[in-house]
């Protein structure tokens, strides 16, 4: 069971690192800028969108790499 927790931790650490470094972080930044250029986006919607994108990247980063 310890091996499982170690692999799970490594998987999540890689996902968090890719949120802030690498090609996925640039895609997130581009999406942030696209959303901010729209006039009808409230601060609450913006925060919810960016949080959702970052959480998805942490858990689903292998799909985004390819």
Secondary structure as GFF3:
##gff-version 3
##sequence-region A 1 66
A	DSSP	alpha_helix	2	20	.	.	.	ID=ss1
A	DSSP	alpha_helix	23	36	.	.	.	ID=ss2
A	DSSP	alpha_helix	43	65	.	.	.	ID=ss3
###
